C-alpha cells in the first residue's frame, strides 16, 4: 500500500478501507491544496482525495457497485470530512 496522504482523515480512510476491502494495492493522494478557494475547501485540508484501490471484493462488480463499496467503507467521513473523492477501483488482474 502506498500513502501519499498521511493526515488524520487519510489515516482513518486507509484503516477503514483496509478493514472493509482488504486491498492488494492502494494509493491515496490528498489533493486538497489544488482546490483552495473552491467549494468544499474549508481551510482544514484533507477534503479532496484521489484513491486508486485494488481488491478482490471488486471482482464481477460494476464501476458503480465498486464505488458504493468504497463509500460504505468510509461511512460518515464522506458526509462530514471528505468533500470530493476520485475513485479508481479495480479487481486483481485488471488494468
C-alpha atoms as an extended CHARMM CRD file, in Angstrom:
* protein
*
        95  EXT
         1         1  UNK       CA              0.0000000000        0.0000000000        0.0000000000  PROA      1               0.0000000000
         2         2  UNK       CA              1.1940000000        3.4770000000       -0.8210000000  PROA      2               0.0000000000
         3         3  UNK       CA              0.1420000000        6.5180000000        1.1420000000  PROA      3               0.0000000000
         4         4  UNK       CA              0.8160000000        9.9140000000       -0.3260000000  PROA      4               0.0000000000
         5         5  UNK       CA             -1.6720000000       11.3210000000        2.2030000000  PROA      5               0.0000000000
         6         6  UNK       CA             -0.7890000000       10.9900000000        5.8680000000  PROA      6               0.0000000000
         7         7  UNK       CA             -3.0640000000       13.2970000000        7.9000000000  PROA      7               0.0000000000
         8         8  UNK       CA             -5.6780000000       12.0680000000       10.3860000000  PROA      8               0.0000000000
         9         9  UNK       CA             -8.5170000000       11.8880000000        7.8300000000  PROA      9               0.0000000000
        10        10  UNK       CA             -6.3150000000        9.9820000000        5.3730000000  PROA      10              0.0000000000
        11        11  UNK       CA             -5.2050000000        7.6490000000        8.1500000000  PROA      11              0.0000000000
        12        12  UNK       CA             -8.8200000000        6.9100000000        9.0860000000  PROA      12              0.0000000000
        13        13  UNK       CA             -9.7330000000        6.3810000000        5.4220000000  PROA      13              0.0000000000
        14        14  UNK       CA             -6.8300000000        3.9440000000        4.9750000000  PROA      14              0.0000000000
        15        15  UNK       CA             -7.8080000000        1.9380000000        8.0640000000  PROA      15              0.0000000000
        16        16  UNK       CA            -11.4850000000        1.7160000000        7.0950000000  PROA      16              0.0000000000
        17        17  UNK       CA            -10.6920000000        0.6710000000        3.5270000000  PROA      17              0.0000000000
        18        18  UNK       CA             -8.1500000000       -1.8990000000        4.6710000000  PROA      18              0.0000000000
        19        19  UNK       CA            -10.6120000000       -3.4020000000        7.1480000000  PROA      19              0.0000000000
        20        20  UNK       CA            -13.5880000000       -3.4770000000        4.7680000000  PROA      20              0.0000000000
        21        21  UNK       CA            -11.9470000000       -4.3270000000        1.4440000000  PROA      21              0.0000000000
        22        22  UNK       CA             -8.5520000000       -5.9510000000        2.1710000000  PROA      22              0.0000000000
        23        23  UNK       CA             -6.8920000000       -4.1490000000       -0.7590000000  PROA      23              0.0000000000
        24        24  UNK       CA             -3.9660000000       -5.7230000000       -2.5770000000  PROA      24              0.0000000000
        25        25  UNK       CA             -2.9140000000       -2.3220000000       -3.9550000000  PROA      25              0.0000000000
        26        26  UNK       CA             -3.7760000000        1.1060000000       -2.5960000000  PROA      26              0.0000000000
        27        27  UNK       CA             -2.8050000000        4.7200000000       -3.2180000000  PROA      27              0.0000000000
        28        28  UNK       CA             -4.4480000000        7.6770000000       -1.5240000000  PROA      28              0.0000000000
        29        29  UNK       CA             -3.4290000000       11.2010000000       -2.5320000000  PROA      29              0.0000000000
        30        30  UNK       CA             -4.5620000000       14.3420000000       -0.7000000000  PROA      30              0.0000000000
        31        31  UNK       CA             -5.3750000000       16.8530000000       -3.4590000000  PROA      31              0.0000000000
        32        32  UNK       CA             -6.8880000000       19.4730000000       -1.1400000000  PROA      32              0.0000000000
        33        33  UNK       CA             -4.2640000000       22.1220000000       -1.9140000000  PROA      33              0.0000000000
        34        34  UNK       CA             -5.3170000000       22.0360000000       -5.5670000000  PROA      34              0.0000000000
        35        35  UNK       CA             -8.7940000000       23.1740000000       -4.5010000000  PROA      35              0.0000000000
        36        36  UNK       CA             -8.0540000000       26.2560000000       -2.4190000000  PROA      36              0.0000000000
        37        37  UNK       CA            -10.8580000000       28.7410000000       -2.8880000000  PROA      37              0.0000000000
        38        38  UNK       CA            -13.1990000000       26.1500000000       -4.4090000000  PROA      38              0.0000000000
        39        39  UNK       CA            -16.3950000000       24.7770000000       -2.9080000000  PROA      39              0.0000000000
        40        40  UNK       CA            -15.7580000000       22.2470000000       -0.1780000000  PROA      40              0.0000000000
        41        41  UNK       CA            -12.3250000000       23.5740000000        0.7510000000  PROA      41              0.0000000000
        42        42  UNK       CA            -12.8230000000       24.8650000000        4.2670000000  PROA      42              0.0000000000
        43        43  UNK       CA             -9.1830000000       25.5630000000        5.0820000000  PROA      43              0.0000000000
        44        44  UNK       CA             -8.7410000000       22.4980000000        7.3000000000  PROA      44              0.0000000000
        45        45  UNK       CA             -7.3020000000       20.4590000000        4.4260000000  PROA      45              0.0000000000
        46        46  UNK       CA             -7.9350000000       16.7830000000        3.8530000000  PROA      46              0.0000000000
        47        47  UNK       CA            -11.1330000000       17.4510000000        1.9280000000  PROA      47              0.0000000000
        48        48  UNK       CA            -10.2660000000       16.3190000000       -1.6180000000  PROA      48              0.0000000000
        49        49  UNK       CA             -8.6760000000       12.9350000000       -2.3390000000  PROA      49              0.0000000000
        50        50  UNK       CA             -7.7760000000       10.6430000000       -5.2330000000  PROA      50              0.0000000000
        51        51  UNK       CA             -7.9550000000        6.9170000000       -4.4850000000  PROA      51              0.0000000000
        52        52  UNK       CA             -6.6440000000        4.0090000000       -6.5180000000  PROA      52              0.0000000000
        53        53  UNK       CA             -7.5730000000        0.7000000000       -4.9500000000  PROA      53              0.0000000000
        54        54  UNK       CA             -7.3770000000       -2.9430000000       -5.9990000000  PROA      54              0.0000000000
        55        55  UNK       CA             -9.4130000000       -5.5470000000       -4.1330000000  PROA      55              0.0000000000
        56        56  UNK       CA            -10.8650000000       -8.9930000000       -4.7530000000  PROA      56              0.0000000000
        57        57  UNK       CA            -14.1320000000       -7.5260000000       -3.3920000000  PROA      57              0.0000000000
        58        58  UNK       CA            -14.4840000000       -5.7050000000       -6.7290000000  PROA      58              0.0000000000
        59        59  UNK       CA            -14.4130000000       -8.8740000000       -8.8440000000  PROA      59              0.0000000000
        60        60  UNK       CA            -17.5260000000       -9.0620000000      -11.0060000000  PROA      60              0.0000000000
        61        61  UNK       CA            -18.7830000000       -5.6950000000       -9.7020000000  PROA      61              0.0000000000
        62        62  UNK       CA            -19.7710000000       -2.7370000000      -11.8920000000  PROA      62              0.0000000000
        63        63  UNK       CA            -17.9980000000        0.5980000000      -11.5400000000  PROA      63              0.0000000000
        64        64  UNK       CA            -20.9640000000        1.9580000000       -9.5700000000  PROA      64              0.0000000000
        65        65  UNK       CA            -21.0710000000       -1.0710000000       -7.2600000000  PROA      65              0.0000000000
        66        66  UNK       CA            -17.3420000000       -0.6650000000       -6.5840000000  PROA      66              0.0000000000
        67        67  UNK       CA            -17.8020000000        2.9980000000       -5.7080000000  PROA      67              0.0000000000
        68        68  UNK       CA            -20.6590000000        2.0830000000       -3.3840000000  PROA      68              0.0000000000
        69        69  UNK       CA            -18.4130000000       -0.3960000000       -1.5810000000  PROA      69              0.0000000000
        70        70  UNK       CA            -15.8040000000        2.3280000000       -1.0800000000  PROA      70              0.0000000000
        71        71  UNK       CA            -18.3930000000        4.8430000000        0.1430000000  PROA      71              0.0000000000
        72        72  UNK       CA            -19.8900000000        2.2730000000        2.5210000000  PROA      72              0.0000000000
        73        73  UNK       CA            -16.4470000000        1.5530000000        3.9650000000  PROA      73              0.0000000000
        74        74  UNK       CA            -15.7940000000        5.2640000000        4.5250000000  PROA      74              0.0000000000
        75        75  UNK       CA            -19.1920000000        5.9050000000        6.1090000000  PROA      75              0.0000000000
        76        76  UNK       CA            -19.6930000000        9.2750000000        7.7600000000  PROA      76              0.0000000000
        77        77  UNK       CA            -16.2650000000       10.5210000000        6.6440000000  PROA      77              0.0000000000
        78        78  UNK       CA            -17.8630000000       11.1240000000        3.2470000000  PROA      78              0.0000000000
        79        79  UNK       CA            -20.5940000000       13.2550000000        4.8020000000  PROA      79              0.0000000000
        80        80  UNK       CA            -18.5740000000       15.0350000000        7.4610000000  PROA      80              0.0000000000
        81        81  UNK       CA            -14.9800000000       15.4800000000        6.2520000000  PROA      81              0.0000000000
        82        82  UNK       CA            -14.3920000000       14.4470000000        2.6440000000  PROA      82              0.0000000000
        83        83  UNK       CA            -15.8460000000       16.8100000000        0.0520000000  PROA      83              0.0000000000
        84        84  UNK       CA            -14.5460000000       15.0570000000       -3.0780000000  PROA      84              0.0000000000
        85        85  UNK       CA            -13.1350000000       11.6120000000       -3.7830000000  PROA      85              0.0000000000
        86        86  UNK       CA            -11.9410000000       10.4080000000       -7.1610000000  PROA      86              0.0000000000
        87        87  UNK       CA            -12.0590000000        6.6150000000       -7.1890000000  PROA      87              0.0000000000
        88        88  UNK       CA            -10.2510000000        4.1910000000       -9.4640000000  PROA      88              0.0000000000
        89        89  UNK       CA            -11.2870000000        0.7450000000       -8.2170000000  PROA      89              0.0000000000
        90        90  UNK       CA            -10.2050000000       -2.4720000000       -9.8930000000  PROA      90              0.0000000000
        91        91  UNK       CA            -10.1590000000       -6.1850000000       -9.2150000000  PROA      91              0.0000000000
        92        92  UNK       CA             -6.8390000000       -8.0780000000       -9.1770000000  PROA      92              0.0000000000
        93        93  UNK       CA             -5.6000000000       -8.6820000000      -12.7140000000  PROA      93              0.0000000000
        94        94  UNK       CA             -7.4780000000       -5.7350000000      -14.2160000000  PROA      94              0.0000000000
        95        95  UNK       CA             -5.5780000000       -2.8860000000      -15.8030000000  PROA      95              0.0000000000
